[in-house]
Amino acid sequence: MLELYSYMHECGVTLAQAWPVCIGLFVLIIAMAWLSLRFYDEPLRRRLSAKLLH
């Protein structure tokens, strides 16, 4: 967040102009977290629990 404010201050971007970028970043971060959970974490946990607990 601090980097975003620093960039906005250096480039003279107002908060009104930066809202679309902020919303896009938020959506992208949530989507990446969900994809990581769905396709990496859950399968790995299933595999490890099957291997180690049974």
C-alpha positions as CSV (number, residue, x, y, z in Angstrom):
1,M,0.0,0.0,0.0
2,L,2.9,2.3,0.8
3,E,4.4,1.7,-2.6
4,L,1.1,2.6,-4.3
5,Y,1.0,5.9,-2.4
6,S,4.6,6.6,-3.2
7,Y,4.0,5.9,-6.9
8,M,0.9,8.1,-6.8
9,H,2.8,11.0,-5.2
10,E,5.8,10.8,-7.6
11,C,3.6,10.6,-10.7
12,G,1.0,13.1,-9.6
13,V,-1.8,10.6,-9.8
14,T,-4.9,11.5,-7.8
15,L,-6.8,9.0,-5.7
16,A,-9.8,9.3,-8.1
17,Q,-7.6,8.2,-11.0
18,A,-6.1,5.3,-9.0
19,W,-9.3,3.6,-7.8
20,P,-9.6,1.3,-10.9
21,V,-6.1,0.1,-10.3
22,C,-6.8,-0.5,-6.6
23,I,-9.9,-2.4,-7.3
24,G,-8.1,-4.4,-10.0
25,L,-5.3,-5.3,-7.7
26,F,-7.7,-6.4,-5.0
27,V,-9.6,-8.7,-7.4
28,L,-6.3,-10.1,-8.7
29,I,-4.9,-10.8,-5.3
30,I,-8.1,-12.6,-4.2
31,A,-8.2,-14.6,-7.4
32,M,-4.6,-15.6,-7.1
33,A,-5.1,-16.7,-3.5
34,W,-8.1,-18.8,-4.4
35,L,-6.3,-20.4,-7.3
36,S,-3.4,-21.2,-5.1
37,L,-5.6,-22.8,-2.5
38,R,-7.7,-24.7,-5.0
39,F,-4.9,-26.1,-7.3
40,Y,-1.9,-26.3,-5.0
41,D,-2.7,-26.3,-1.3
42,E,-5.7,-28.6,-1.2
43,P,-4.3,-31.4,-3.5
44,L,-1.0,-31.3,-1.6
45,R,-2.7,-31.6,1.7
46,R,-4.8,-34.5,0.4
47,R,-1.7,-36.3,-0.9
48,L,0.3,-35.7,2.3
49,S,-2.5,-36.7,4.6
50,A,-3.1,-39.9,2.7
51,K,0.5,-40.7,2.7
52,L,1.3,-39.8,6.3
53,L,-1.9,-40.5,8.2
54,H,-2.9,-43.8,6.7
